[in-house]
Amino acid sequence: MAKMNYKKRFADLEKRIVVSPEGEEFEVDPMKDYFADAKPKVHPPSKIAPLEKFMNWCRAESIYILAFGTGCGAIEMRPLSSPMYDAYRYGVAWRATPRQSTVFVIGGYASIKTIKRIVRSYEQIQGPKWVIGLCSCTINGGMYWDSYNTINRLDHYIPVDVYITGCMPRPEALLDAIELLKKRIKEGRGEGANEYAENYEWYKANQKKIIKSWDMPDYSW
Ligand code: SF4
C-alpha cells in the first residue's frame, strides 16, 4: 500500500501569506485559526444549589446522542429509535454532529484509526458532555483483546461515564445505561468532562502513544 504523504495531504493547513482583495498581505495559520489551542477547563457547578439541580434535571432529560457507530455493537442503537423501544419518549434523540450532541455512545470496539476520530469528535462536543461505552470491547477489548490494532480500555483515552457489558448487549441494556446516566447527571455525578480537563496531560499522553501520525491540534473544540 502506498505510504500516505501527510505533509502533502495537509498542505492547506500550513502557515501562509494571503492577499486580501484590497491588496493587503496578512499571515494565515489554519492550525490556530480553525481550531482552539486552549486546554479544556473545569466547569464548577453553580453556587446556587437549586439552580444547579434544575439545570442538571434539564441536562438529564435532553440526551442528544452523537450517532457514530464504531463497532458491531452500534447496531443495537437502531432499534431504540423504532416504535418498539421508542427512546424519544425518554428525551433521547440522535444527532449527526458533535456540535449538537451531549452524549457520545461508543458502539463497540475502537481501532487505532477510529480512536483518532473518537478523540476529535469527543473534544468537539460542547460541554457538559458524557460518554457511554457500549459492549465488552470498550471495557477490555472483548474478543479483540490481543489484536494489534484495537484498543482495550476506552477510559484510557477519553473519560467514560457508564459502561455496558455484553457481546452484544440488547437494546434494553442501552436504555438501562441511559437511565443510569440520567440518574448520575441529576445527582451531579456526571463529571467525565471535568475529569478530562483535570487529567488532560495523562489522556493526551495515552492518545499520542497509540496514534503515531498525530496531525491534528492537541485540543480541537
Ligand atoms: S463486544 Fe461483541 S458486539 Fe460489541 S463490538 Fe465487541 S465483538 Fe462487537
Boltz pocket constraint, residues with backbone or C-beta under 6 A from the ligand:
constraints:
  - pocket:
      binder: B
      contacts: [[A, 71], [A, 72], [A, 73], [A, 107], [A, 108], [A, 109], [A, 134], [A, 135], [A, 136], [A, 137], [A, 138], [A, 141], [A, 142], [A, 143], [A, 166], [A, 167], [A, 168], [A, 169]]
      max_distance: 6.0
